[in-house]
Amino acid sequence: MNVIEIRNLTKTYGSSRGIEDVSFSVEQGEIFGFIGPNGAGKSTTLRSMLSIIYPTSGSVSIFGMDAVKQSAEIKKQIGYLPSEVFYYDNMRVKDLLHYSASFYKKGCRERIQQLAERMNLDLNKKIDDLSYGNRKKVGIVQGLLHEPKLIILDEPTGGLDPLMQQTFFDLLKEENEKGATILFSSHILSEVQKMCDRVAIIKEGRIIAVEKISTLQENNHKKVRVETLMPVEAGEFQLSGVANVTVEENVIHFLYSGDINVLLNKLAGMNLANVWIEEPDLEEIFLHYYEKEA
Ligand SMILES: Nc1ncnc2c1ncn2[C@@H]1O[C@H](COP(=O)(O)OP(=O)(O)OP(=O)(O)O)[C@@H](O)[C@H]1O
């Protein structure tokens, strides 16, 4: 079952582009990544889903309900972490969180306590006195305190140190294991690669690919490095699917997108010292997509 269905969503800001004809869906229980550079249209898409802004055309359905018409009903089941968090500075963290919890008609005190301990957040501090990273933690606790069925995160890790990012990712994985679906928007590819099952790639307001992370990696070139016992010629690897050959004495590097058996047969006939065959990381794949679409 699809928890999110976005169909032909377009949003223009006056005469300028926001997003154009965006369509994708997210299945129940997925951790779905939404990646693209600054200004590509991620926040515009997420804000349209939450009816913070209204689309120019197209539609979004969440839990089978219309995102505009049934927005109040949908929001009870969503935890949203916006890219920028703004608060009334004078409040204490715990007062703000208990106030947020009062919208959900369920006791969240214990849960707030647990989340704050996990995220190392002092509930007694005034919002005014918090660093950027600690404000982000307030947003995280606020987004998760009612145990939402759908968690929507817009660039969630800004300001968190690497240890805290890991704690946050662990927390998200636990929520996912309990059944929550997660939509994770980011321009940081390594975190999307670590967290997500599938991704939609957005560029200049348009979706250019929706793929499983594993498929993105499989369909791409492999990085090959071969070390031989004797100096080697670049022409040695004139196979179909070989590109970007570089040679440094006994070491030859190239990219390979052909049949792996053909490559292994070729290597088997050589006098080798070592060989490395690696998957490209998402960063390289992403650049490849952008070049292809340019
Ligand atoms: N309120 C607004 N008024 C006018 N244009 C806007 C507004 N909000 C967004 N845009 C434009 O819409 C496009 C998409 O912006 P959006 O913020 O959705 O991108 P993004 O992928 O979330 O990027 P970022 O990571 O920088 O937030 C950009 O060209 C941006 O300038």
The ligand as an SDF file (V2000), in Angstrom:
LIG
                    3D

 31 33  0  0  0  0  0  0  0  0999 V2000
    8.5050   31.6050   -1.2590 N   0  0  0  0  0  0  0  0  0  0  0  0
    9.1130   31.5320   -2.4380 C   0  0  0  0  0  0  0  0  0  0  0  0
    9.0000   32.5340   -3.3410 N   0  0  0  0  0  0  0  0  0  0  0  0
    9.5960   32.4580   -4.5560 C   0  0  0  0  0  0  0  0  0  0  0  0
   10.3290   31.4150   -4.9750 N   0  0  0  0  0  0  0  0  0  0  0  0
   10.4970   30.4010   -4.1140 C   0  0  0  0  0  0  0  0  0  0  0  0
    9.9010   30.3980   -2.8020 C   0  0  0  0  0  0  0  0  0  0  0  0
   10.2390   29.2220   -2.1890 N   0  0  0  0  0  0  0  0  0  0  0  0
   11.0030   28.5350   -3.0760 C   0  0  0  0  0  0  0  0  0  0  0  0
   11.1650   29.2400   -4.2210 N   0  0  0  0  0  0  0  0  0  0  0  0
   11.9100   28.7940   -5.4050 C   0  0  0  0  0  0  0  0  0  0  0  0
   11.4840   27.4810   -5.7530 O   0  0  0  0  0  0  0  0  0  0  0  0
   12.5860   26.6770   -6.1560 C   0  0  0  0  0  0  0  0  0  0  0  0
   12.6480   25.4220   -5.2910 C   0  0  0  0  0  0  0  0  0  0  0  0
   13.0280   25.7970   -3.9580 O   0  0  0  0  0  0  0  0  0  0  0  0
   13.0190   24.7990   -2.7160 P   0  0  0  0  0  0  0  0  0  0  0  0
   13.2540   25.5960   -1.4810 O   0  0  0  0  0  0  0  0  0  0  0  0
   11.8050   23.9550   -2.7920 O   0  0  0  0  0  0  0  0  0  0  0  0
   14.2840   23.9050   -3.0500 O   0  0  0  0  0  0  0  0  0  0  0  0
   15.0660   22.8800   -2.1420 P   0  0  0  0  0  0  0  0  0  0  0  0
   15.3870   21.7180   -3.0240 O   0  0  0  0  0  0  0  0  0  0  0  0
   14.3240   22.6110   -0.8920 O   0  0  0  0  0  0  0  0  0  0  0  0
   16.3970   23.6400   -1.8210 O   0  0  0  0  0  0  0  0  0  0  0  0
   17.0860   24.0000   -0.4200 P   0  0  0  0  0  0  0  0  0  0  0  0
   17.8340   22.7900   -0.0270 O   0  0  0  0  0  0  0  0  0  0  0  0
   17.9780   25.1430   -0.8120 O   0  0  0  0  0  0  0  0  0  0  0  0
   15.9830   24.4090    0.5190 O   0  0  0  0  0  0  0  0  0  0  0  0
   13.8170   27.5510   -6.0820 C   0  0  0  0  0  0  0  0  0  0  0  0
   14.0750   28.0590   -7.3650 O   0  0  0  0  0  0  0  0  0  0  0  0
   13.4060   28.6670   -5.1300 C   0  0  0  0  0  0  0  0  0  0  0  0
   14.0760   29.8690   -5.4380 O   0  0  0  0  0  0  0  0  0  0  0  0
  1  2  1  0
  2  3  1  0
  2  7  2  0
  3  4  2  0
  4  5  1  0
  5  6  2  0
  6  7  1  0
  6 10  1  0
  7  8  1  0
  8  9  2  0
  9 10  1  0
 10 11  1  0
 11 12  1  0
 11 30  1  0
 12 13  1  0
 13 14  1  0
 13 28  1  0
 14 15  1  0
 15 16  1  0
 16 17  2  0
 16 18  1  0
 16 19  1  0
 19 20  1  0
 20 21  2  0
 20 22  1  0
 20 23  1  0
 23 24  1  0
 24 25  2  0
 24 26  1  0
 24 27  1  0
 28 29  1  0
 28 30  1  0
 30 31  1  0
M  END
$$$$
